[in-house]
């Protein structure tokens, strides 16, 4: 994807560390979290530190060039020295996400994809959790009735006071980001994010309908909110919560068959 240089205005490949026209740094390559892995070895350690299941279960192979279907991985080609990020789809076809000399960029591609997958797996576990049938039978009728009333009241309260998830939103042809009770909008002219206190009630009241993701998508056509001045001011707080969300609970189950293996990424 091409990006516009913030200094000279020329467009160049967003994987370049510096603008080839004026040598200005590509601030979109910069990583805002000190804990974010930038090398394959650091990504391996991050994987281990977050208690993720074995790679044969998650199907994420770090530092390995796997050939079988349903694999996502990253490795360094011994002949070219290039870092390769790939996805082997369910039909065995390989899609190359990135191939080049920028290890930090390549690692970030897998890192973001893995974190999104962890989030999806956690949501799947939460949806599948429920009380065993044998336990339900032990509840007296009056207790079940009381709990039902409480749940109805709680549900009504939640409907009256909807929570807004942190992340990217697309509304009325514009891009927004929400975090810590504040809204920001993306200005494509200046290729940057700006705070706004003027948000349509439709977006506020029905935010879930316009929610995109809490992860940055390089193909979205907008700059990464984490590279903005607003993220930098609180990056330590954000990155801690963001990183902790990726820790895996051994009581959860990982079902790689529930992942999307038909798309290129």
Rosetta silent file (secondary structure, phi, psi, omega in degrees, C-alpha in Angstrom):
SEQUENCE: XXXXXXXXXXXXXXXXXXXXXXXXXXXXXXXXXXXXXXXXXXXXXXXXXXXXXXXXXXXXXXXXXXXXXXXXXXXXXXXXXXXXXXXXXXXXXXXXXXXXXXXXXXXXXXXXXXXXXXXXXXXXXXXXXXXXXXXXXXXXXXXXXXXXXXXXXXXXXXXXXXXXXXXXXXXXXXXXXXXXXXXXXXXXXXXXXXXXXXXXXXXXXXXXXXXXXXXXXXXXXXXXXXXXXXXXXXXXXXXXXXXXXXXXXXXXXXXXXXXXXXXXX
SCORE:     score description
SCORE:     0.000 S_00000001
   1 L     0.000  141.236  178.964    0.000    0.000    0.000 S_00000001
   2 E   -86.589  145.412  174.050    1.209    3.507   -0.806 S_00000001
   3 E  -126.663  154.711  179.266    1.450    6.217    1.819 S_00000001
   4 E   -91.968  129.473  178.976    1.826    9.959    1.474 S_00000001
   5 L   -65.515  131.038 -178.952    4.987   11.449    2.935 S_00000001
   6 L   -70.603  -12.378 -173.697    4.122   13.852    5.740 S_00000001
   7 L  -107.388  -50.422 -176.848    7.004   16.108    4.728 S_00000001
   8 L  -103.442  -13.225  176.003    7.372   16.292    0.943 S_00000001
   9 L    87.162   -3.191  178.044    3.927   15.030   -0.097 S_00000001
  10 L   -78.986  158.298  178.989    5.156   12.263   -2.418 S_00000001
  11 E  -102.103  142.155  177.479    3.733    8.744   -2.285 S_00000001
  12 E  -153.032  170.611 -176.662    5.835    5.657   -1.657 S_00000001
  13 E   -64.180  131.279 -173.422    5.535    2.065   -0.462 S_00000001
  14 L   -72.423   -3.347  176.661    4.445    1.980    3.189 S_00000001
  15 L   -87.927   -9.335  179.269    6.978   -0.756    4.007 S_00000001
  16 L   -73.875  137.527  179.592    9.894    1.633    3.411 S_00000001
  17 L   -72.714  -28.713 -178.909   11.543    2.950    6.572 S_00000001
  18 E  -134.898  150.245  175.883   12.302    6.296    4.928 S_00000001
  19 L   -65.605  126.206 -178.561   10.782    8.354    2.150 S_00000001
  20 L   -70.495  -11.505 -177.710   12.941    7.755   -0.981 S_00000001
  21 L   -93.255  -40.745 -177.187   12.381   11.370   -2.077 S_00000001
  22 L  -125.805   -0.629  177.884   13.303   13.368    1.037 S_00000001
  23 L    68.032   13.995  176.438   14.598   10.634    3.401 S_00000001
  24 L   -67.971  145.134 -179.298   12.040   11.551    6.064 S_00000001
  25 E   -67.365  144.627  174.929   11.294    8.661    8.456 S_00000001
  26 L   -83.859   99.072 -175.636    8.165    6.604    7.890 S_00000001
  27 L   -68.477  -12.969  178.570    6.439    7.173   11.213 S_00000001
  28 L   -78.452  -15.434  176.348    3.934    4.436   10.415 S_00000001
  29 L   -82.256  -26.420 -177.255    6.702    1.872   10.726 S_00000001
  30 L   -61.127  141.896  179.711    7.554    3.049   14.235 S_00000001
  31 L  -100.793  130.974 -174.765    6.247    0.870   17.006 S_00000001
  32 L   -89.077  -11.295 -179.168    4.556    2.653   19.902 S_00000001
  33 L  -111.630  124.097 -179.859    4.834   -0.158   22.425 S_00000001
  34 L   -66.079  -24.382 -177.644    8.211   -1.050   23.859 S_00000001
  35 L   -85.217   -6.969 -177.984    6.919   -4.522   24.672 S_00000001
  36 L   -73.943  130.211 -179.877    5.897   -5.251   21.083 S_00000001
  37 L   -65.470  142.208 -179.742    8.178   -7.825   19.430 S_00000001
  38 L  -121.605   -9.633  178.204   10.267   -6.577   16.525 S_00000001
  39 L  -126.961  164.321  178.764   12.255   -9.721   15.665 S_00000001
  40 H   -61.043  -41.011  179.716   11.333  -13.336   15.066 S_00000001
  41 H   -65.066  -38.465  177.590   13.089  -14.341   18.288 S_00000001
  42 H   -67.074  -36.048  178.216   11.196  -11.691   20.257 S_00000001
  43 H   -67.507  -38.030  175.398    7.927  -12.910   18.736 S_00000001
  44 H   -59.819  -43.926 -179.281    8.772  -16.462   19.794 S_00000001
  45 H   -67.463  -39.028  177.582    9.340  -15.241   23.346 S_00000001
  46 H   -61.467  -42.944  178.056    6.111  -13.222   23.303 S_00000001
  47 H   -58.126  -45.650 -179.371    4.249  -16.326   22.184 S_00000001
  48 H   -67.937  -43.942 -177.203    5.753  -18.294   25.071 S_00000001
  49 H   -64.244  -25.815 -178.266    5.229  -15.560   27.669 S_00000001
  50 L   -95.704   15.398  170.772    1.524  -15.361   26.847 S_00000001
  51 L    57.460   35.007 -179.743    0.989  -19.074   27.524 S_00000001
  52 L   -73.893  151.597  178.564   -0.311  -19.837   24.051 S_00000001
  53 L   -61.549  167.112  178.409   -0.986  -23.463   23.071 S_00000001
  54 L   -56.530  153.080 -176.416    1.593  -25.381   20.993 S_00000001
  55 H   -60.592  -28.269  178.499    2.019  -24.213   17.422 S_00000001
  56 H   -65.590  -22.437  179.272    0.475  -27.434   16.115 S_00000001
  57 H   -90.335  -47.468 -179.054   -2.770  -26.323   17.784 S_00000001
  58 H   -75.021  -25.960 -177.400   -2.760  -22.608   16.975 S_00000001
  59 L    70.527   24.446  173.401   -1.280  -23.228   13.499 S_00000001
  60 E  -108.155  116.002 -174.545    1.042  -20.229   13.898 S_00000001
  61 E  -113.692  106.568 -175.309    4.612  -21.211   13.043 S_00000001
  62 E   -95.517  118.974 -178.280    7.186  -18.604   14.012 S_00000001
  63 L    84.481   13.144 -177.085   10.557  -19.016   12.348 S_00000001
  64 L  -131.370  143.137  176.930    9.393  -21.984   10.281 S_00000001
  65 L  -103.172   84.620 -177.566    8.518  -22.499    6.629 S_00000001
  66 L   -84.012  147.134 -174.686    5.691  -25.023    6.906 S_00000001
  67 L  -105.658  -22.307 -174.603    4.248  -26.565    3.763 S_00000001
  68 L   -74.229  167.706 -178.440    0.964  -28.141    4.863 S_00000001
  69 L   -69.114  160.832  177.587   -2.459  -26.501    4.621 S_00000001
  70 L    58.621   63.919  177.896   -3.878  -24.226    7.307 S_00000001
  71 E  -141.341  143.611  168.832   -0.714  -22.538    8.500 S_00000001
  72 E  -125.131  134.045 -176.101    0.347  -18.984    9.176 S_00000001
  73 E  -158.536  174.723  177.421    4.020  -18.322    9.642 S_00000001
  74 E  -144.797  139.085  177.870    7.099  -16.187    9.328 S_00000001
  75 E  -156.488  167.145  175.639   10.667  -17.159    8.509 S_00000001
  76 E  -106.573  123.133  179.403   13.855  -15.775    6.995 S_00000001
  77 L   -68.786  124.252 -176.173   14.810  -17.163    3.616 S_00000001
  78 L   -67.616  -30.496 -177.318   18.397  -18.424    3.838 S_00000001
  79 L   -79.886  -45.712 -175.962   19.164  -17.706    0.184 S_00000001
  80 L   -95.373  -21.249 -175.312   17.744  -14.199   -0.201 S_00000001
  81 L    80.002   -0.947 -179.794   17.817  -13.053    3.411 S_00000001
  82 L   -73.035  150.184  172.057   14.240  -11.839    2.990 S_00000001
  83 E   -94.386  129.695 -173.725   11.684  -12.170    5.745 S_00000001
  84 E  -118.287  127.183  173.880    8.606  -13.989    4.506 S_00000001
  85 E  -111.779  125.612 -173.254    5.131  -13.843    6.020 S_00000001
  86 E  -137.492  163.200  171.956    2.776  -16.433    4.575 S_00000001
  87 E  -138.939  120.799  173.904   -0.574  -18.127    4.950 S_00000001
  88 E   -91.607  114.608 -174.369   -1.276  -21.610    3.637 S_00000001
  89 L   -75.702  177.044 -175.366   -5.009  -21.716    2.977 S_00000001
  90 L   -66.356  -19.627  176.705   -7.317  -24.687    3.515 S_00000001
  91 L   -92.451    5.310  178.740   -6.792  -25.796   -0.091 S_00000001
  92 L    89.960  -10.246 -179.655   -3.008  -25.790    0.371 S_00000001
  93 L   -70.985  137.257 -179.925   -2.458  -22.656   -1.718 S_00000001
  94 E   -96.672  131.861  173.851    0.102  -20.261   -0.259 S_00000001
  95 E  -112.904  125.226  179.767   -0.583  -16.530   -0.040 S_00000001
  96 E   -89.660  117.761  178.364    2.422  -14.289    0.630 S_00000001
  97 E   -81.254  -39.856  179.845    1.549  -11.424    2.960 S_00000001
  98 E  -156.663  143.152  171.934    5.013   -9.868    2.931 S_00000001
  99 E  -146.637  116.769 -178.035    8.482  -10.611    1.595 S_00000001
 100 E   179.478 -168.830 -173.893   11.323   -8.182    2.132 S_00000001
 101 L   -90.717  -11.075 -174.663   14.186   -6.999    4.310 S_00000001
 102 L   -85.776   97.375 -177.281   12.161   -5.272    7.041 S_00000001
 103 H   -66.180  -41.358 -178.254   12.022   -7.782    9.899 S_00000001
 104 H   -61.973  -40.465  178.669   10.078   -5.468   12.227 S_00000001
 105 H   -65.453  -44.614 -179.576    7.387   -4.931    9.599 S_00000001
 106 H   -62.663  -45.075  179.799    7.138   -8.655    8.875 S_00000001
 107 H   -62.528  -39.862 -179.556    6.944   -9.537   12.567 S_00000001
 108 H   -62.678  -35.257  178.157    4.253   -6.910   13.113 S_00000001
 109 H   -59.985  -46.632 -179.871    2.076   -8.498   10.415 S_00000001
 110 H   -71.207  -40.008 -179.598    2.081  -11.848   12.235 S_00000001
 111 H   -58.539  -47.788 -179.781    1.847  -10.198   15.653 S_00000001
 112 H   -65.547  -41.070 -179.152   -1.299   -8.261   14.734 S_00000001
 113 H   -66.667  -38.962  179.994   -2.878  -11.297   13.068 S_00000001
 114 H   -67.933  -41.297  179.351   -2.105  -13.518   16.052 S_00000001
 115 H   -64.421  -38.624  177.123   -3.544  -11.038   18.527 S_00000001
 116 H   -64.280  -38.432  179.225   -6.739  -10.797   16.485 S_00000001
 117 H   -67.445  -39.571  177.098   -6.963  -14.595   16.454 S_00000001
 118 H   -59.827  -43.886  178.634   -6.495  -14.756   20.232 S_00000001
 119 H   -61.085  -42.799  179.068   -9.364  -12.301   20.624 S_00000001
 120 H   -64.808  -40.501  179.596  -11.582  -14.391   18.337 S_00000001
 121 H   -66.247  -37.752  178.188  -10.753  -17.591   20.212 S_00000001
 122 H   -65.087  -42.135  178.488  -11.570  -15.951   23.552 S_00000001
 123 H   -63.194  -39.030  178.916  -14.922  -14.758   22.235 S_00000001
 124 H   -63.434  -42.057  178.217  -15.671  -18.264   20.975 S_00000001
 125 H   -63.775  -40.849  179.893  -14.901  -19.712   24.409 S_00000001
 126 H   -64.205  -38.818  179.902  -17.099  -17.144   26.114 S_00000001
 127 H   -68.626  -30.233 -176.956  -19.990  -17.953   23.795 S_00000001
 128 H   -86.809  -16.529 -178.990  -19.633  -21.670   24.429 S_00000001
 129 L   -68.224  142.865  177.304  -19.401  -21.383   28.193 S_00000001
 130 L  -171.863  164.458 -179.152  -22.521  -22.333   30.089 S_00000001
 131 L   -74.496  134.944  176.367  -23.645  -24.147   33.148 S_00000001
 132 L   -57.243  147.079 -177.398  -23.684  -27.977   32.868 S_00000001
 133 H   -58.805  -38.162 -179.461  -27.143  -29.453   32.540 S_00000001
 134 H   -63.064  -34.325  179.140  -26.733  -31.460   35.762 S_00000001
 135 H   -70.944  -36.911 -178.735  -25.997  -28.259   37.672 S_00000001
 136 H   -63.196  -34.703 -177.561  -29.065  -26.547   36.268 S_00000001
 137 H   -67.098  -23.326 -176.948  -31.317  -29.292   37.572 S_00000001
 138 L   -78.693  -15.152 -177.414  -30.196  -28.637   41.132 S_00000001
 139 L   -75.452  129.086  173.692  -31.509  -25.088   41.151 S_00000001
 140 L   -63.729  153.646 -177.347  -34.872  -24.626   42.891 S_00000001
 141 H   -59.143  -42.320 -176.658  -37.578  -23.087   40.755 S_00000001
 142 H   -65.993  -32.577 -179.903  -37.805  -19.954   42.870 S_00000001
 143 H   -70.987  -39.710  176.764  -34.066  -19.378   42.592 S_00000001
 144 H   -61.788  -41.584  179.662  -34.184  -19.728   38.833 S_00000001
 145 H   -63.897  -43.100 -179.299  -37.059  -17.261   38.750 S_00000001
 146 H   -63.026  -43.579  179.378  -35.185  -14.778   40.954 S_00000001
 147 H   -63.747  -37.643  179.422  -32.080  -14.988   38.802 S_00000001
 148 H   -62.089  -41.579  179.032  -34.188  -14.463   35.687 S_00000001
 149 H   -62.955  -44.422 -179.832  -35.634  -11.260   37.130 S_00000001
 150 H   -61.741  -43.068 -179.290  -32.171   -9.987   38.038 S_00000001
 151 H   -64.918  -38.219  178.526  -30.860  -10.790   34.564 S_00000001
 152 H   -63.593  -44.171  178.658  -33.781   -9.014   32.917 S_00000001
 153 H   -64.292  -41.398  179.795  -33.170   -5.907   35.011 S_00000001
 154 H   -65.038  -42.035  179.605  -29.448   -6.065   34.306 S_00000001
 155 H   -63.407  -39.807  178.651  -30.048   -6.513   30.599 S_00000001
 156 H   -63.741  -38.681  178.878  -32.403   -3.540   30.580 S_00000001
 157 H   -65.574  -41.383 -179.853  -29.767   -1.452   32.323 S_00000001
 158 H   -65.464  -36.533  177.289  -27.135   -2.452   29.794 S_00000001
 159 H   -65.734  -36.171 -179.313  -29.435   -1.526   26.950 S_00000001
 160 H   -73.373  -28.329 -178.410  -30.020    1.846   28.533 S_00000001
 161 L  -127.519   73.372 -176.706  -26.283    2.400   29.043 S_00000001
 162 L   -65.771  142.501  176.830  -24.444    0.787   26.135 S_00000001
 163 L   -93.751  149.199 -179.245  -20.691    0.456   26.389 S_00000001
 164 L  -110.792  127.253 -177.275  -18.462    1.476   23.511 S_00000001
 165 L   -79.389  143.926  175.809  -15.524   -0.732   22.566 S_00000001
 166 L   -69.480  135.052  176.808  -12.099    0.732   21.999 S_00000001
 167 E   147.261 -162.371 -174.360  -11.063    0.616   18.356 S_00000001
 168 E   -92.535  141.681  179.115  -11.811    1.676   14.806 S_00000001
 169 E  -132.431  145.283  175.780  -15.250    2.656   13.510 S_00000001
 170 E  -120.480  117.620 -176.691  -16.546    3.399   10.008 S_00000001
 171 E  -142.694  128.341  174.341  -19.540    5.710    9.875 S_00000001
 172 L    53.669   38.297  177.621  -21.062    7.787    7.091 S_00000001
 173 L    81.027    4.879 -178.903  -17.970    7.404    4.921 S_00000001
 174 E  -120.955  158.551 -179.705  -15.581    8.521    7.661 S_00000001
 175 E  -107.138  136.545 -179.538  -13.175    6.720    9.980 S_00000001
 176 E  -131.462  159.359  174.573  -13.259    7.126   13.759 S_00000001
 177 E  -134.503  135.961 -179.227  -11.367    5.797   16.744 S_00000001
 178 E  -120.265  132.533  176.212  -12.749    5.502   20.276 S_00000001
 179 E  -160.575  138.931  176.030  -10.706    5.173   23.462 S_00000001
 180 L    50.667   46.103  176.862  -11.094    6.283   27.084 S_00000001
 181 L    67.540   14.046  178.968  -14.479    7.942   26.487 S_00000001
 182 E  -121.143  148.363  177.227  -13.080   10.102   23.683 S_00000001
 183 E  -110.582  145.277  176.950  -13.693   10.075   19.930 S_00000001
 184 E  -133.493  147.904  178.094  -11.168   10.861   17.203 S_00000001
 185 E  -120.373  153.325 -179.112  -11.654   11.222   13.462 S_00000001
 186 E   -96.339  127.879  177.119   -9.262   10.572   10.596 S_00000001
 187 E  -103.050  109.319 -175.798   -8.418   13.446    8.241 S_00000001
 188 L   -73.412  -16.260  177.298   -7.288   11.995    4.911 S_00000001
 189 L   -71.011  -45.333 -179.493   -5.934   15.358    3.742 S_00000001
 190 L   -97.366   -1.683  178.778   -3.384   15.538    6.553 S_00000001
 191 L    51.484   52.235 -178.089   -3.216   11.761    7.008 S_00000001
 192 E  -155.373  165.917 -179.618   -3.636   12.093   10.760 S_00000001
 193 E  -100.399  146.218 -179.231   -6.092   11.655   13.637 S_00000001
 194 E  -139.037  143.746  178.612   -7.779   14.528   15.477 S_00000001
 195 E   -69.816  144.856  175.700   -9.900   14.763   18.607 S_00000001
 196 E  -143.977  140.631  173.984  -13.560   15.643   18.196 S_00000001
 197 L  -110.277   10.781  179.206  -16.403   16.288   20.622 S_00000001
 198 L  -111.855   91.369 -178.535  -18.926   16.519   17.804 S_00000001
 199 L  -120.321  132.109  178.049  -20.196   12.989   17.166 S_00000001
 200 L   -57.573  142.109  178.898  -23.556   12.136   15.627 S_00000001
 201 H   -61.737  -29.284  178.655  -25.983   10.567   18.072 S_00000001
 202 H   -61.331  -43.332  178.876  -26.455    7.720   15.602 S_00000001
 203 H   -69.606  -41.643  179.901  -22.811    6.706   15.981 S_00000001
 204 H   -63.423  -46.328 -173.375  -22.867    7.156   19.765 S_00000001
 205 H   -79.153  -24.242 -177.056  -26.094    5.218   20.302 S_00000001
 206 L  -128.438   44.223 -175.173  -25.406    2.444   17.794 S_00000001
 207 H   -57.724  -37.336 -177.860  -21.626    2.213   17.898 S_00000001
 208 H   -58.449  -31.266 -178.007  -21.628   -1.587   17.610 S_00000001
 209 H   -69.937  -19.275 -176.205  -23.206   -1.328   14.165 S_00000001
 210 H  -114.942    6.721 -177.770  -20.226    0.666   12.899 S_00000001
 211 E   -72.100  135.400  179.018  -17.443   -1.108   14.773 S_00000001
 212 E  -104.372  -61.441 -176.864  -14.583   -2.415   12.623 S_00000001
 213 E  -173.619  161.663  171.915  -11.816   -3.761   14.865 S_00000001
 214 L   -94.905    0.548 -179.541   -9.489   -2.954   17.746 S_00000001
 215 L  -108.607  142.827  178.258   -6.571   -3.889   15.492 S_00000001
 216 L   -74.231  133.076  177.190   -5.025   -1.673   12.840 S_00000001
 217 L  -108.151  110.072 -178.119   -5.514   -2.873    9.268 S_00000001
 218 H   -58.402  -21.461 -178.728   -2.707   -1.615    6.981 S_00000001
 219 H   -91.730    6.047 -175.347   -5.019   -1.979    3.977 S_00000001
 220 H   -75.104  -18.580 -179.117   -7.725    0.247    5.482 S_00000001
 221 L    88.977    2.328  176.626   -6.395    3.422    3.874 S_00000001
 222 L  -118.824  163.060  177.595   -5.961    5.260    7.188 S_00000001
 223 L   -80.741  158.341 -179.810   -2.929    5.736    9.398 S_00000001
 224 L   -69.675  125.649 -179.591   -2.451    3.702   12.557 S_00000001
 225 H   -60.316  -28.195 -179.769   -4.011    5.495   15.524 S_00000001
 226 H   -66.916  -15.949  177.360   -1.105    4.260   17.647 S_00000001
 227 H   -90.314   -2.723 -176.951    1.169    6.512   15.600 S_00000001
 228 L   -83.034  165.970 -179.432   -0.876    9.593   16.441 S_00000001
 229 H   -66.165  -26.248 -177.546   -0.048   12.197   19.065 S_00000001
 230 H   -73.780  -36.945  177.954   -3.021   11.111   21.157 S_00000001
 231 H   -69.778  -39.648 -176.896   -1.807    7.567   21.539 S_00000001
 232 H   -58.781  -33.796 -176.518    1.724    8.654   22.404 S_00000001
 233 H   -68.480  -25.296 -179.102    0.537   10.609   25.436 S_00000001
 234 L  -130.061   26.127 -171.258   -0.886    7.491   27.062 S_00000001
 235 H   -59.853  -35.562 -177.593    0.877    4.721   25.185 S_00000001
 236 H   -64.741  -41.452  179.490    2.141    2.951   28.310 S_00000001
 237 H   -67.297  -45.739 -178.008   -1.356    2.602   29.748 S_00000001
 238 H   -63.230  -46.543 -173.284   -2.877    1.507   26.452 S_00000001
 239 H   -67.393  -31.500  177.812   -0.167   -0.961   25.550 S_00000001
 240 H   -64.427  -48.597  179.227   -0.314   -2.652   28.949 S_00000001
 241 H   -63.517  -41.981 -177.185   -4.044   -3.338   28.642 S_00000001
 242 H   -61.560  -43.113 -177.746   -3.636   -4.254   24.988 S_00000001
 243 H   -72.282  -39.810 -178.977   -0.858   -6.726   25.724 S_00000001
 244 H   -65.162  -30.134  178.903   -2.569   -8.302   28.725 S_00000001
 245 L   -62.391  -18.545 -176.313   -5.655   -9.009   26.625 S_00000001
 246 L   -93.017   -2.870  177.254   -3.537  -11.439   24.615 S_00000001
 247 L   -68.815  142.800 -174.387   -2.588  -13.693   27.528 S_00000001
 248 L  -104.780  137.944  178.191   -4.098  -17.130   27.177 S_00000001
 249 L   -93.932  125.659 -177.514   -5.980  -19.001   29.883 S_00000001
 250 L   -61.899  -20.696  179.810   -5.115  -22.693   30.009 S_00000001
 251 L   -75.260  -14.755  178.525   -8.754  -23.445   30.857 S_00000001
 252 L   -83.065  157.457  176.700   -9.768  -22.188   27.407 S_00000001
 253 L  -111.022  145.100 -179.750   -9.739  -24.364   24.304 S_00000001
 254 L  -110.440  120.595 -179.556   -8.242  -23.330   20.981 S_00000001
 255 L  -115.696   97.078 -177.370  -10.069  -24.486   17.860 S_00000001
 256 H   -68.363  -19.533  179.582   -8.029  -23.615   14.777 S_00000001
 257 H   -69.170  -17.626  178.537  -10.776  -25.031   12.545 S_00000001
 258 H   -82.138   -7.378  179.693  -12.905  -22.025   13.501 S_00000001
 259 L   -76.344  161.131  177.383  -10.355  -19.681   11.908 S_00000001
 260 L   -84.614  107.214 -179.161  -10.752  -18.250    8.417 S_00000001
 261 L  -108.303    5.080 -178.094   -8.507  -20.362    6.198 S_00000001
 262 L   -94.910  -24.051 -178.303  -10.072  -19.495    2.839 S_00000001
 263 L   -85.303  168.767 -179.760   -8.939  -15.861    2.560 S_00000001
 264 L   -71.896  -23.164  177.774   -5.446  -14.630    1.698 S_00000001
 265 L  -157.393    0.000    0.000   -5.006  -13.258    5.216 S_00000001
